Amino acid sequence: MINVKILREKPEVLKEALKKRGYETQIVEELVELDRRRREIIKEEDRLRSVRNERSREVAKIKKEGGDATHIIEEVRKIGDRIKELSNERKRIELEFNEKILEVPNIPHESVPVGKDESENVVRKMWGRVREFDFKPLPHWDIGEMLGILDFERAGKISGSRFVIYRKEGALLERALINFFLDVHTKEHGYQEVYPPYLVKEESMYASGHLPKFREEMYYACEDGLFLIPTAEVVLANLHRDEILNEKDLTRKYVAYTSCFRREAGSYGKDVRGMIRVHQFNKVELFKYTKPEDSYNELESMLKDAERILQMLDIPYRVVELCTGDLGFAATKTYDIEAWAPGLNRWLEVSSVSNTEDFQSRRANARFRRKDGKVEFMHTLNGSGLATPRVFIAILENYQQKDGSVVIPEVLRPYMGGLEVIRPE
């Protein structure tokens, strides 16, 4: 949630930020007017309460002297009725204001390139050597089916489209990736591991910024009022909700493995084949709580932590900085890491690393106390470290051999019982 102080003191800054994102700016004027009207009503309520108190004292004095205070009592009653009317109007305005402000995205950092959509994102880094094949590389769905390790047909029979069953060495490779990611981030990068619930309350979705904007993307258990998480970010952003941490305890670094569930409602007909875009997938999520002055250094550090995974797997990748028009709702600055998939002849996003500054912490009321006693909102950062499906794709397509086999990256072999190659049956 944006800082209301910006809305009151610098609405033009917020308007400009929305323009850069490609949003309409009318909502800013609506919010300013609602806030003005609310403060006006509060002022009038306070004035009328003061008048009522004064009149009530007059009534008490008149009665004490044996006089008739009927006309003043009636005046006090009318003042009370007016206060009640104003209070109801203020509550209605506050409800409308609170609903509208949750629809306003975060303000992009000044360093973010301005652009209308993903076509204007900026490639900041290239890493690794793109392999030259002496045969035509196959896409992952063909490789997986030939090796008998990916089963799309039976997944479709059981669950419908956009699902996959991992089998034999495929299931082992998926498990190996999760354990490898967790080990690197906990043992080398110093993250504390968390294994969170997969179902969360509605208020948790609001706190992380996934509601109200992304409601249609969520799976919802209506009888229980719980949402299946689209990412562990939801849980980690709520970990210190309504808490005040000490300055000495920051930065807090968390890592969590979960399955993720997304309806992909807005991607009809896009990336239908294979497992580029599925309804259920595994992801290892990185999350940080930091002091405001540290958050952008921590963003660069988190980016390096995510990159390190692909470097260890020796998979070519590039780092892309998102422009304002492609920036996520809660983010102020985001880097995407895209792995090369030769069978598809395209780059696939395997991680998105973002700083949300105090956008989530304001929603979650997650604060910290400085040494001088001042209490402030923390900054939060999140990043995939990594999502497994597209890394799985990149391994199959980059490590495929002419005979149909797939070589296992060396760092994963200890997690797969020493297996070096997956061969066709």
N, C-alpha and C positions, 0 to 999 in steps of 0.2 A: 504494500500500500504506500502511495506517495505521501510525503510529509505535507500535512495540511498548511503548514507555514508557507510553503512554496506557492500553494494555491492562493493564499491570501495576499502575500507580499509580492510575488513575481508570477502572476498568471500568464504573462507573455512568454516566460521561459517554458512553461508547461505546454503552451500552444505550439511553440516552435518545435519542441520535442515530439509532439504528436504528429506534426507535419512531416518531420523527418522519417517517422515510422510509417507514414501513409495512413494515419488515422484522421477522422474528422475532429475538428477542434471545438465544435459546438458544446460538447459535454463540459468543457472548462467553464464557459459562460454560465451554463446551467448550475454547475457546482458553486460558482462564485455567488450567484443569486440566492441559492438555497442557504449558503453559509451566512450571507448578509441578512437574510430574512430570519434565520434562526437566532442570530445574535441580537437582532432588533427585538424579537419576541422576549428573549431572556431579560433584556433591559427593561421592557415594559412590565414583565412579570415582577421583577424586583421592585419597580416603582410602585406597582399596585399593592404588593405585600407591605411595603413601608406605609402606604396610605391606610391600608386595612388595620395595621397594628396601631397606628395613631388614632384611628376612629374607635378601635376597640378599647383603647385606654380612656377615650372620652366617655364611652358608654359606661365603663366601670366607675368613672368619677361621678357621672350624672346619677347613676343608680345609688351610689354611696350617699349622695346628697338628697336622695328621695325624689329625684326628678323623673321626667318621662323621656326615655331615649329611643322610643319606637322608630322615629324617622332615621336616626343614625344606624340603628340595628338593620333596617331595611337597606340602607346604603352599603353597610358592610356585607350583607348577603349578596347584593348585586356585584360588589367587587369580587367576592369569592367565586361567583358564577363566571365572571369574566376571566379570572385567573385560571379556572378550570378549562375554559374554552381555549385560552392561549396555550396552556400546557398540552392539550390534545393536539393542537395545531403544530406545536414545536416537536412533539413526538413523531407526528406524521412526516414533518420535514426532515428530522434526523434519520428516520428510516429510509426515506428516499435518498438522502445524501449518502448514507452509508452503503446503500446498494449501488449507487452510481459511481462512487469513488473506487469501488472494487473492480470496476470495468476499465479503469485507467491504467495503462501499462507503465512500466518503469521508465525513467528518463535515461536515454543513452549517455554513456560517458563521452566527454568532449573528444576523445581520441578515436572514437568509432567512425569508420568511413560512412559518408552519407550515400545512400543508394536506395533504389526502389524495390529491389527483390534480389534473390540469390545470384542472379546474373551479374550483380555488381559487388559481390563479395571479393575479398582480396587474398590471394595466395601469399602467405608470409614465409613459408619454408617448404622445401622438398627434402626428403630423406630416403636413402637407399637406392639400389640399382634395379631398374625395371628389367626383369628377365627377358631375354630373347629366346623364343622357342623354335625348335627345328620341326615342329608340327603345330597344327592348329589347336590352341588350348581350348578345352571344353568348359562350359559353364558348370557350376557346382551341382545343379540338379542332375545332370547327366553323370558326372563323376560319382556322386553319392548313390545313385540308383545302381550303377554298374558295380560298385563296391559292396552294395547291399547294406549301406550304413545310414541312408536317409530313405524314409518311406512316406512319400506324400500321398499316395493313393489310399493307404489304410488310415492315415490321419484324417483325410477328407471324409472317408466313410464313417469314421467315429465322431469327428467333431465339426466337419465342414471345411470350407476353404480357408487358406492362410494358417494352417497348422502343419506341423511336421513331427514325425516320430524318428528319434535317433535310435539306431540299433547297433549291436555288437561294438566294433571299434569306434563307431560314431558316437555312441553313448559314452564310451570311455574317454574319447577326445573332448567331448563337451564337459564332462566332469573334471578332466585334467585342466582345461582352460580356467574353470572357476577356481580351482585350488591354486593354480599357478598365479592367477591375478591376486588372490587374497594373500598368498605368501609374500609376493613381492611388495605389496603395499603395507603389510604389517611388519615384515622383517627388515625391509630395506628403506621404506619411506616413512615409517613411524606412525601409521594410522592405527587407531583402536578399532578392533572388529566389533560389529554389532549384528546380531541376527534378529530382525524385527518381524512383527506381524504383517501379514499380507492384506488384512482387512482393516480399514480405518473409518473413523467417524467423519461426518460431513464437515465439522469444524476444522478437522485436521487438513482436509482438502482446501478449505478457504485459507488457512494459515500459510500453506505452502504456495498459494497462488494458482492452484489448478482449478479452483472454482472461483467465480461462476463461469469463466470463459470456456473451459474445456469439458463441460458437463457431458456433451454428446460423445466424447471420446472414452468415457469411463464405463466400466461394468459396475452395476449397482444392484446390491441385494436389498430390494425394497422392504421385505418383511423385517429385516434386521436394521435397516437404516445405515448400512455399511457399504463402503466402496472398496473394490479390489484395487490395489495400488498400481498405477501406471509406471512407477519407478520408486526405488527406495528413498529418493529425495524427499518424498512426502513425509515419511516417518522421521527421517533425520532432521528435517526442518522443524519438526514438532518436538524433538527430543528435549529441548530446553524451553518449551513454551511456558510462559508465566513464571519464569525463573530469572534470578539475577546472579550471574557468575562474578567471580572476582577477576580483576584485571590480570593478576599473576597466573591465572589458569588459562589464558588465551595465548596462542591459538589452540583450539580444540580440533583434532583431526579424526574423522570417523570414516570407516569403510564398511559397506554392507553388501552381502550377496542376497538377491531375491529373484524370484520370477517376477515378471512385469506383465501387465494385462492392459491391452489397448484395443478399442473397437476399430480404430483406423477408419472412422466414419467419413472423414474428408478425403480419403485416398482411393475412392472407388475406381477400379480399372487400372490403378497404378501399381507397378511392380507386383503383379499377381503371381507370377511364376516363381518357384523356388522359395527361399526364405529371407528375401530382402526385407519384406514388410509383413510380419506375422502378428497374430493376436496375442500370443503368449511367447515370451522369450526370457532368457536369463541375462542378468546384468550385475556387474560389480560396480557399486556406486561410491564415489568419493565425496566427502562433505566437510566443510570447515566453518567454524565460528571464529571470527577474528575481530580485533580492534579496527575501527575505521581507517586509521592511518596505515594499517598493514595489508589491507585486503587486495590491493593490486599487485603487490609483490607476491602474495600468497596465490593469486591467480596464475602468475607466471610459473610458480613452483608446482602447482597442481597440473598445469599443462605438461611440464616436464615429466611428472610422475606418470601421467597417462601415456605420453610418448615412449617412455622407457619400455613399456610392455611390447610395443611393436618393434622396437629396436632389438630387444632380446629374441623376439620371434623371427627377426630378419625379414620383415614384410615392408616393402616400400610404402611410404605414406607422404601426405602433404598436410600442412597446417593452414587452415583458411580462417581469416577473420571475417565475421559476419558484418554486413553493412546494416544501417539503421532499419531498412525495410524488411530485413530477414531476421532481425533480432527477436529472441523469445520474449514472451509477455513480461516475465519477471526480471529479465536480465538487463544489466547496464552495459556489459561487454561480454562477447562470447567468441571462443575459438572452437572450430570444428577440426577434428582429426579424421582424415579420409584415407583409407587403405586402398591400394591398387588391387583390382580384381581383373586379371588378364582374360579370363573366360568370358566375362561380361564386357570387357574393354571399357571399364569405367571406374571412377573413384567412388568408394562407399564410405559414408560416415560411420565411424565406429565409436566416436566419442564426441561429446559436446561439453565444453568446460566454460562455466559462466560465473561472473560476479553479479550478485543481486543487490549489493550494498545493504541498506537497511529495509528493503522492500518487504522481504519475508519476515524479518524480525519484528517489524511494526505490526504485522498481522498476528504474529505469534506472541507478541509482547515478551520477546527474548532480549534481555538486557545484561549489562555488566556494570560493576561499580569500580571506578578508578580509585587510585590510592588516595586522592583528595576527597573521596566520598561522593563525587558526582556520578550519577547514573545515566548511562546512554544505551542506545540500541546497538547491538552487535551488527557486524556485516556477516553475511552468509555467502558461501560459494559452493557450487556443486559441479561434478563432472563424472562422466562415465569412465570406469577404469578397468575393464572396458565392457561393452555389450558383446555377448558371445556370438550371436548368429552371423554377423558380418565378418568377424574375425575367423570363424569357422569357414566361411565362404572363401576368405582370402587365403587361408592355409590350403584348402583343397585346390584352389585355382593356381596359386603360385608354386606349390610344391608337387603338382601333378607331373607324372612321367609319361613317356611315349607308350609304355606297355599298359597304361591304365592305372598303375599304382600311384600312391601318394606317400611321399617321404614325410615323416614326422619331424617337426623342428626339434633340434637337439635339446633345447631347454625343457621340452615337454616329455621327453622320453622317460625320465625318472617317475613321472606321474602316470605313465602308461605301462608300468611293469617292464621297462626296457624296450618296448616295441619301437622299431625303427621305420618300418614301412607297412602301410595298409595295402594289401594286394587283392586283385580281383579273385573271386572264388573260382 
